[in-house]
Structure formats: structure tokens, C-alpha cells
Amino acid sequence: MSLFLDLSALQSVPAANLNRDDLGSPKTVKYGNAPRIRVSSQSWKRVIRHGVEQDLGETAARTRLVPVKVAQALEKQGWPPELAAFAGGQVAASASAKKSLKTEDAGHTSVLLFLPHSAIEELAVVCEEYRDTLEKGVGKAKPGALLPTDRIEEILKRRTASISLLGRMLAELPGANVDGAAQVAHAFTTHASEPQRDYFTAVDDWLGEAETGSGHLSTAEFSAGVFYRFATVNVTDLLKNLDGDDKQARTVLASFADQFLMSLPQAKKNSTAPHTIPDLAYAAVRTQRPVSLAAAFETPVSADRFGGFSGPSRTALAQYVRDINRLTGDRNRPFHGHAGIPDEALPGLGEMHQSYPALIEAAVDAALPEAGPQA
């Protein structure tokens, strides 16, 4: 039996462009025959990952620049640039028995790797140990793999908590794949919403007093709305990926929940500053399968008599949860609760908590009861 922590949030975001398409416009989706503004899961997941890594004090990088970074580390140790670059390329050439992790122009690997930052120094240490071999191979047309494959693979397969949480797909390196425990959905507005255009100008500060006009003019697009956001963590898989460490699992789970609620993609932040937080969070621990509440907004929410969407969105979510609870008979859900605005309980959403930290603590306690609150 698997255990899941479901997290739902409603968040009002003013004029912003959190996640752009190839033309610079806010991403959209049509749902319930109505256009919605969308923020991709990849965009929000990245900022969540960085927040979790900062919380835990262990960073990882998704990159094609491992050979370059190894070469830079070796140059700092006094290696000649040509030898250092050759050694960095040998890290990729020696990484797999299938030699599928080849380097391309500029020393980039053919695919993105996802590994701890500390791996670069470890790879540099291996290169230092085999410096004599590397010096003999530099300049040869086909030097082959000169570093020990097992040691290189061992380093590239290392995990951090964020890799255990979010997963790693690397078919080119056998045994490196990690099935992520967390799933993050695309966020979308609970109501119909479309991008809006902004015509703007920039003044040239050094124009003469008699000169008029602007130094630059253009248009940009932005959007605004109340977003429904959903993520779920397979707590059973997280424990497995963390080798059964309950204490670490609690820390990672709490950090993920906090970063899910408090993070915000940073695109166009300097020109929009859309730094809101959710006005409602709902958490549920389930023992059968995750349950997204996105269908609560398949019919677009209509504005209330004051013109806002936040209140009607909270009402629609609470009603949908009550319907879900009725249909499932409240089975397979040992915990659910909520916190938000206003400071009053919403029927159907479980116990009301006064703050998001209190809600997260209660949810983590329910998801990992064996570890206990003091773990």
C-alpha cells in the first residue's frame, strides 16, 4: 500500500508573466471550453527544487556542462588548459560501458545530467589520480576511455534529497534513473482569462529639453488571475528513495510542502513584482491514490458581486471536496485539513489550522506517524 500527501492551493496573482511561451506570451490552456492562463509544472517545479535544496543545504545541478566544470576545477589546481579540457571530456567518455554519454562542441555532454554540486570536485579527484594516464592520451586521435568507468558512474549516480524527491531520467547511464516521488501539475486560472497587451516606452534621460519622444517603445504581454495549483508526493516512494530514513523523509516532505506554497516563478519579476502567496491551502493524506481537485474548476468560476474570483474559487473548491468525500465515503483519507483567508473554517475541508506551518506539520505527522512529531 502506498501513502500520498496531496497539496492544493488557490493563489491570486496580479499582472505578471510567470511562464512565457516561445513568443513571450503567457502560456494558456483551454479547459471547460474557456481559455485559461497556465503556468507549466516544469516552471514551478524548478523554483520549488531550488527552495528545497536551500532548505536542506545540499544543491544539485541539471546540466550539460559537467566536462567544462571539471576542466575549470582542474585549471584552478594548476593544470594546463588543454590537459584540463581533455580530462573533462574523458569524464564523459569514461562514464558508461556503452560510451553513450559523449561530449559535443564546447565540451557539453549530449544529454542533461542531474547530479550533486559536490560531484565536480569528486570527479576532479579521480582525474588527479589518473593524471599520468591522461597526459599520455592528450592529443591522440582516438584515446579511448582513460578513467575507471565504475568510479565515474558511481559519482554521476549520486543522489541528493531533491533528486530522490523529483527524480532523474538518464537512459544513457544504466542504473542512474530515479523514479521521482513528487508530481506537480500545471497551474491554471479557475476562471476564464486571456493574455493582455501592454504598450510601453522608455525615456532617454540624455535627450535635450526641446526634444520629445522616447528612446524605446514596444509591447509586452501579461496576465492576471486566481490559479489552482496541485502537487502530490508518494511518501512510500520517498522513503524508498531515501533508504527508509524516516527523519530525513519528514524533513524533505515538510520542505517540499512549504516551498510548494511559498515559491513563485521568477520570470519578469523586476517589471511586475507579483509576490503573492496562496490564500487557501488544502492538504490530504491518502492511502489509495492521489486526487487532484482541478475538476472543481472545469466550469469557470464567475466573479462575485464585488468583481473578484478568490472568494468564489474557495467556495467552488470546498463544494467539490464535499462531493468527493461523499462519493468516496470518506475512505482512504486518514487526514485532511486547510488554512487560509478568511480566518474561518470551510466545511468539508477538514480541520482548520491557523497557519500554513501548522497545516504542514499536521499533514507530515499524519503521513509519517512512525517518525513522530519530535523526529
C-alpha positions as CSV (number, residue, x, y, z in Angstrom):
1,M,0.0,0.0,0.0
2,S,1.3,3.5,-0.9
3,L,0.8,6.7,1.0
4,F,0.3,10.1,-0.6
5,L,0.3,13.7,0.5
6,D,-1.9,15.8,-1.7
7,L,-1.4,19.6,-1.7
8,S,-3.9,22.0,-3.3
9,A,-3.7,25.8,-3.3
10,L,-5.6,28.8,-4.6
11,Q,-3.4,31.8,-5.4
12,S,-4.3,35.2,-6.7
13,V,-1.6,36.6,-9.0
14,P,-1.8,40.2,-10.3
15,A,-0.3,41.5,-13.6
16,A,2.5,39.1,-14.3
17,N,4.1,36.8,-16.9
18,L,5.2,33.9,-14.7
19,N,5.8,31.5,-17.6
20,R,6.3,32.5,-21.2
21,D,5.8,30.6,-24.5
22,D,8.2,30.8,-27.4
23,L,6.7,34.2,-28.4
24,G,7.0,35.7,-25.0
25,S,3.2,35.4,-24.2
26,P,1.8,33.9,-21.0
27,K,1.1,30.2,-21.5
28,T,-2.5,29.2,-21.9
29,V,-4.8,26.2,-21.9
30,K,-8.4,25.7,-22.9
31,Y,-10.4,23.9,-20.2
32,G,-14.1,23.7,-19.8
33,N,-14.4,25.4,-23.2
34,A,-12.8,28.5,-21.7
35,P,-9.3,30.0,-22.2
36,R,-7.2,30.0,-19.0
37,I,-3.8,31.3,-18.2
38,R,-1.4,28.4,-17.4
39,V,2.0,28.1,-15.6
40,S,3.8,24.9,-16.6
41,S,4.7,22.3,-14.0
42,Q,8.4,22.5,-15.0
43,S,8.5,26.2,-14.3
44,W,7.0,25.9,-10.8
45,K,8.9,22.7,-10.1
46,R,12.3,24.3,-10.7
47,V,11.8,27.1,-8.2
48,I,10.4,24.5,-5.7
49,R,13.5,22.4,-6.2
50,H,15.8,25.3,-5.6
51,G,13.9,26.2,-2.4
52,V,14.1,22.6,-1.1
53,E,17.8,22.5,-1.8
54,Q,18.4,25.7,0.0
55,D,16.4,24.5,3.0
56,L,18.4,21.2,3.2
57,G,21.8,22.8,2.4
58,E,22.6,20.4,-0.4
59,T,22.5,21.6,-4.0
60,A,22.3,19.7,-7.3
61,A,22.6,20.8,-10.9
62,R,20.8,19.8,-14.1
63,T,23.4,20.5,-16.7
64,R,25.3,19.5,-19.8
65,L,28.4,21.4,-18.5
66,V,30.0,18.7,-16.4
67,P,33.1,18.3,-18.6
68,V,33.5,22.1,-18.6
69,K,33.1,22.4,-14.8
70,V,35.6,19.6,-14.2
71,A,38.1,21.3,-16.5
72,Q,37.7,24.6,-14.7
73,A,38.2,22.8,-11.3
74,L,41.4,21.3,-12.6
75,E,42.7,24.6,-14.0
76,K,42.2,26.1,-10.5
77,Q,44.6,23.3,-9.3
78,G,47.2,24.4,-11.8
79,W,46.5,22.0,-14.7
80,P,47.3,23.3,-18.2
81,P,44.1,24.3,-20.1
82,E,44.5,21.8,-22.9
83,L,45.0,18.9,-20.4
84,A,42.2,20.1,-18.2
85,A,39.8,20.2,-21.1
86,F,40.9,16.7,-22.2
87,A,40.3,15.4,-18.7
88,G,36.8,16.9,-18.6
89,G,36.0,15.2,-21.9
90,Q,37.3,11.9,-20.5
91,V,34.8,12.1,-17.7
92,A,32.0,11.8,-20.3
93,A,33.9,9.3,-22.4
94,S,34.5,7.0,-19.5
95,A,31.1,7.4,-17.9
96,S,29.4,4.4,-19.4
97,A,30.3,1.0,-20.8
98,K,28.2,1.8,-23.8
99,K,30.1,5.1,-24.3
100,S,26.7,6.8,-24.9
101,L,27.4,9.9,-22.8
102,K,29.5,11.6,-25.5
103,T,30.7,15.2,-25.5
104,E,29.8,17.7,-28.2
105,D,31.2,21.0,-29.3
106,A,32.3,23.3,-26.4
107,G,32.6,20.3,-24.1
108,H,28.9,19.8,-23.4
109,T,27.5,16.3,-22.8
110,S,25.0,15.1,-25.3
111,V,22.3,15.0,-22.6
112,L,21.4,16.8,-19.4
113,L,22.9,15.2,-16.2
114,F,21.4,15.8,-12.8
115,L,23.9,15.4,-10.0
116,P,25.1,16.9,-6.7
117,H,27.4,20.0,-7.0
118,S,29.9,18.1,-4.9
119,A,30.3,15.6,-7.7
120,I,32.5,18.0,-9.7
121,E,35.2,18.0,-7.0
122,E,35.0,14.2,-6.7
123,L,35.4,13.9,-10.5
124,A,38.4,16.2,-10.3
125,V,40.0,14.0,-7.7
126,V,39.7,10.9,-10.0
127,C,41.3,12.9,-12.8
128,E,44.2,13.9,-10.5
129,E,44.8,10.3,-9.6
130,Y,45.0,9.3,-13.3
131,R,46.9,12.4,-14.4
132,D,49.8,10.4,-15.9
133,T,47.4,8.3,-18.0
134,L,45.6,11.5,-19.2
135,E,48.9,13.2,-20.1
136,K,49.8,10.2,-22.3
137,G,46.4,10.3,-24.0
138,V,46.1,14.0,-24.7
139,G,46.5,14.9,-28.4
140,K,45.8,11.3,-29.6
141,A,43.1,10.9,-32.3
142,K,41.2,8.1,-30.5
143,P,42.5,7.8,-27.0
144,G,39.5,5.7,-25.7
145,A,38.3,5.8,-22.2
146,L,41.1,6.5,-19.8
147,L,39.3,6.9,-16.5
148,P,37.8,4.0,-14.4
149,T,34.2,3.6,-15.6
150,D,32.9,2.2,-12.3
151,R,34.2,5.2,-10.3
152,I,32.9,7.8,-12.7
153,E,29.5,6.1,-12.9
154,E,29.3,5.9,-9.1
155,I,29.8,9.6,-8.8
156,L,27.4,10.5,-11.6
157,K,24.7,8.3,-10.0
158,R,24.9,10.0,-6.6
159,R,21.7,11.5,-5.2
160,T,20.6,14.4,-3.2
161,A,17.3,14.7,-1.4
162,S,15.9,16.8,-4.3
163,I,16.9,14.1,-6.8
164,S,15.2,11.5,-4.6
165,L,12.2,13.7,-4.4
166,L,11.8,14.9,-8.0
167,G,13.5,12.0,-9.9
168,R,16.2,11.7,-12.6
169,M,15.8,10.4,-16.1
170,L,19.1,9.3,-17.6
171,A,18.8,6.4,-20.0
172,E,22.4,6.9,-21.2
173,L,23.7,5.8,-17.8
174,P,22.4,2.4,-16.7
175,G,21.1,2.4,-13.1
176,A,21.1,6.2,-12.9
177,N,17.3,6.6,-13.3
178,V,15.4,7.7,-10.2
179,D,11.6,7.5,-10.1
180,G,10.6,10.8,-8.5
181,A,8.3,10.7,-5.5
182,A,6.7,14.1,-6.3
183,Q,4.3,15.1,-9.0
184,V,3.5,18.7,-9.8
185,A,0.5,19.7,-12.0
186,H,0.3,22.7,-14.4
187,A,-1.3,25.6,-12.6
188,F,-4.3,27.3,-14.4
189,T,-6.7,30.0,-13.6
190,T,-10.0,29.0,-12.0
191,H,-11.8,31.4,-14.4
192,A,-11.7,32.4,-18.0
193,S,-8.6,34.6,-18.6
194,E,-6.5,35.6,-21.6
195,P,-3.2,37.5,-22.1
196,Q,-3.4,41.3,-22.2
197,R,-1.0,43.5,-24.1
198,D,1.0,46.3,-22.6
199,Y,2.4,49.2,-24.7
200,F,5.3,50.7,-23.0
201,T,8.0,53.3,-23.6
202,A,11.5,54.0,-22.2
203,V,12.7,57.6,-21.9
204,D,16.2,58.6,-23.0
205,D,17.5,60.5,-20.0
206,W,20.0,62.5,-22.0
207,L,17.7,63.9,-24.7
208,G,17.7,67.7,-24.8
209,E,14.9,69.7,-23.2
210,A,13.4,70.6,-26.5
211,E,13.4,67.0,-27.8
212,T,10.3,64.9,-27.3
213,G,9.5,61.2,-27.7
214,S,11.0,58.1,-26.2
215,G,14.3,56.2,-26.7
216,H,12.5,52.9,-27.0
217,L,8.9,51.7,-27.4
218,S,7.5,48.2,-27.6
219,T,4.7,45.9,-26.4
220,A,4.7,43.0,-23.9
221,E,2.1,40.6,-22.7
222,F,1.0,39.9,-19.2
223,S,-1.9,38.1,-17.4
224,A,-3.7,38.1,-14.0
225,G,-6.0,35.7,-12.2
226,V,-6.6,33.2,-9.4
227,F,-4.6,30.0,-10.0
228,Y,-5.4,26.4,-8.9
229,R,-2.2,24.6,-8.0
230,F,-1.8,20.9,-7.2
231,A,1.1,18.6,-6.3
232,T,1.3,15.2,-4.6
233,V,4.1,13.2,-3.0
234,N,4.2,9.5,-2.9
235,V,5.5,9.2,0.6
236,T,6.2,5.5,0.3
237,D,8.4,6.1,-2.8
238,L,10.1,9.0,-1.0
239,L,11.0,6.7,1.9
240,K,12.3,4.1,-0.5
241,N,14.5,6.6,-2.4
242,L,15.9,7.9,1.0
243,D,16.7,4.3,2.0
244,G,14.0,4.2,4.7
245,D,15.3,7.2,6.6
246,D,12.0,8.5,8.3
247,K,13.7,11.5,9.9
248,Q,15.0,12.7,6.5
249,A,11.8,11.9,4.8
250,R,9.9,14.2,7.3
251,T,12.4,17.0,6.6
252,V,12.1,16.7,2.8
253,L,8.4,16.3,2.9
254,A,7.9,19.4,5.1
255,S,10.3,21.4,2.9
256,F,8.5,20.4,-0.3
257,A,5.1,21.4,1.2
258,D,6.4,24.7,2.4
259,Q,8.2,25.5,-0.9
260,F,5.1,24.4,-2.9
261,L,3.0,27.0,-1.0
262,M,5.6,29.9,-0.7
263,S,7.5,29.7,-4.0
264,L,6.8,31.7,-7.2
265,P,8.4,31.5,-10.7
266,Q,10.6,34.5,-11.2
267,A,10.0,35.4,-14.9
268,K,9.6,39.2,-15.4
269,K,9.8,39.7,-11.6
270,N,11.6,43.1,-11.9
271,S,8.8,44.6,-14.0
272,T,5.8,43.0,-12.3
273,A,6.8,42.1,-8.7
274,P,3.8,39.7,-8.4
275,H,4.9,38.3,-5.0
276,T,1.7,36.9,-3.6
277,I,1.1,33.8,-1.5
278,P,-1.9,31.4,-1.7
279,D,-5.0,32.5,0.2
280,L,-6.1,28.9,0.7
281,A,-4.1,25.7,1.1
282,Y,-5.7,22.2,1.5
283,A,-3.7,19.1,2.4
284,A,-4.9,15.5,2.4
285,V,-3.1,12.2,3.2
286,R,-4.5,9.4,1.1
287,T,-3.8,5.6,1.1
288,Q,-5.1,4.6,-2.2
289,R,-4.2,7.2,-4.9
290,P,-3.7,10.9,-5.3
291,V,-6.8,13.1,-6.0
292,S,-6.5,16.4,-7.8
293,L,-9.2,18.9,-7.3
294,A,-8.8,20.5,-10.7
295,A,-12.2,19.4,-11.9
296,A,-13.8,21.8,-9.4
297,F,-13.0,24.5,-12.0
298,E,-13.9,22.7,-15.2
299,T,-16.8,25.1,-15.2
300,P,-15.1,28.5,-15.0
301,V,-15.7,30.4,-11.8
302,S,-17.8,33.6,-12.1
303,A,-16.8,36.8,-10.3
304,D,-18.7,37.6,-7.1
305,R,-20.7,40.8,-6.7
306,F,-17.5,42.7,-5.9
307,G,-15.9,41.5,-9.1
308,G,-13.4,39.1,-7.5
309,F,-12.6,35.5,-8.2
310,S,-10.9,34.5,-5.0
311,G,-14.0,34.0,-2.8
312,P,-16.0,32.1,-5.5
313,S,-12.9,29.9,-6.1
314,R,-12.6,28.9,-2.4
315,T,-16.4,28.2,-2.4
316,A,-16.1,26.0,-5.5
317,L,-13.1,24.1,-4.1
318,A,-14.9,23.4,-0.8
319,Q,-18.0,22.2,-2.5
320,Y,-16.1,19.9,-4.8
321,V,-14.2,18.4,-1.9
322,R,-17.5,17.7,-0.1
323,D,-18.8,16.0,-3.2
324,I,-15.6,13.9,-3.5
325,N,-15.9,12.9,0.2
326,R,-19.5,11.9,-0.4
327,L,-18.6,9.8,-3.4
328,T,-15.7,8.0,-1.8
329,G,-17.4,7.6,1.5
330,D,-14.5,9.4,3.2
331,R,-12.5,6.3,2.8
332,N,-8.7,6.0,2.3
333,R,-8.1,9.5,3.7
334,P,-6.7,9.4,7.2
335,F,-6.1,13.2,7.3
336,H,-7.2,16.4,5.7
337,G,-7.1,20.0,6.7
338,H,-6.8,23.6,5.5
339,A,-5.6,27.1,6.3
340,G,-6.2,30.3,4.6
341,I,-8.2,33.5,4.2
342,P,-10.6,34.4,5.8
343,D,-9.9,33.1,9.3
344,E,-12.8,30.8,9.4
345,A,-13.4,27.1,8.7
346,L,-14.6,26.0,5.3
347,P,-17.0,23.0,5.7
348,G,-15.7,19.8,4.0
349,L,-12.0,20.7,4.1
350,G,-11.2,19.1,7.4
351,E,-9.7,20.8,10.5
352,M,-8.8,24.5,10.0
353,H,-5.3,25.5,11.0
354,Q,-4.2,29.0,11.9
355,S,-1.1,29.0,9.7
356,Y,0.5,27.1,6.8
357,P,3.3,25.9,9.0
358,A,0.8,24.4,11.4
359,L,-1.1,22.7,8.5
360,I,2.2,21.3,7.1
361,E,3.2,20.0,10.5
362,A,-0.1,18.2,11.0
363,A,0.0,16.7,7.5
364,V,3.5,15.5,7.8
365,D,2.7,13.9,11.2
366,A,-0.2,12.1,9.6
367,A,1.8,11.0,6.6
368,L,4.8,9.7,8.7
369,P,3.3,8.7,12.0
370,E,6.0,6.3,12.9
371,A,8.6,9.0,13.0
372,G,6.6,11.0,15.4
373,P,6.4,14.8,15.8
374,Q,9.7,15.1,17.6
375,A,11.7,13.2,14.9
